[in-house]
């Protein structure tokens, strides 16, 4: 995914519009979720834990069984799942962090095409973000704040010894495919927790996350 940070020098005079179909996400087979999304997402999408390159544990919706193939996008570009993840709702935008830790609003070069008609300006006069673009940035900042909280909840579950490898095997017409790199809640360990740990996880919201993840596996 090639991201280009917004800047008035490159994008002043250009326009954008929200995606009118989910066809752009055909090659997205795994997408990160925030904990706030999980109650709704768990009813429609399988969810697992994934560690990034830094060892940080996060929640991800599994959208396909093969890299680059999203089973929730229909041939006509409509979305077949009952829940639309927040990170896909930001399209054609995506988020990144600068070296200083600031939130950068970027364009996903694979998703954006100029919208000369009925589009929103990226920038208003004076080089400030337009009202519509600023609203996307605000939504993105809220998403990243939720991401930090989600990582903390996942860490709490991990430290309680509740995360175990999942790596399910899925039967397809081409044969069995094992999904690697996924983890799940260890239900036996969850049921064996002492009262103090159980109370702590409940108070933080991590316990609800654990149950939602188990439900999503169905």
C-alpha positions, 0 to 999 in steps of 0.5 A, a space after each residue: 500500500 503506497 501512501 502519500 501524505 496530504 500537502 497543499 503543494 501537491 493537492 491544492 486544486 484537486 478533489 476527492 469523493 467517498 468511495 461509491 463501492 467496496 471494489 477498492 478493497 478486493 485485495 484486502 484480506 485482513 484489516 485491523 479493528 478497534 475494540 469499539 468495533 468488535 461487538 458489531 463486527 463479531 456478528 458478521 466477520 471472523 476476528 483474530 489476534 495478529 502480532 505486528 513486526 514490533 510484537 504489538 498484538 492487535 485485532 484483525 478481521 479475516 476477510 479472505 483465506 488467501 492473500 489479496 482476495 477479499 471474499 466479502 466483496 461481490 462481483 459488482 463491488 457491493 459489500 457482502 458483510 454486515 459490518 464495514 470496518 472503520 479503516 475501510 470507511 476512511 477510503 480513499 484516505 489512510 493514516 500514518 504517524 510521523 517520526 514526531 508522533 503526529 497523525 498524518 492524513 494520507 492518500 492511498 495511491 491505489 484507491 484514489 482517482 481524481 474526482 473533477 465532478 461533484 468532488 470535495 476539495 482537499 484544501 480550502 483557500 489559504 492552504 487549510 484543509 477543507 471542511 470535508 477533509 478536516 472531518 476525515 482527519 478528525 475521524 482518523 485521529 479518533 480511530 488511532 486513539 481507539 487503536 492505542 486503547 485496543 492494543 492495551 486491552 490485547 496486551 492485558 489479555 496476553 499478559 494474563 496468558 489468554 492468547 494462543 495460536 489459532 491458525 485455522 484450516 479452511 476447506 475450499 474447492 482448491 483444497 484445505 488452506 491454513 491461515 497462519 499468523 492468527 491467534 485466539 483466546 484460550 477458552 480453557 485458560 479463560 475459564 480457569 482465571 482467578 477472581 482477581 484477574 477476572 475482575 481486573 480484565 472485566 473492569 478494563 473492558 478486556 474481558 468483553 473483547 475476549 468473549 467477542 473474539 470467541 463468538 466471531 470464530 463461529 
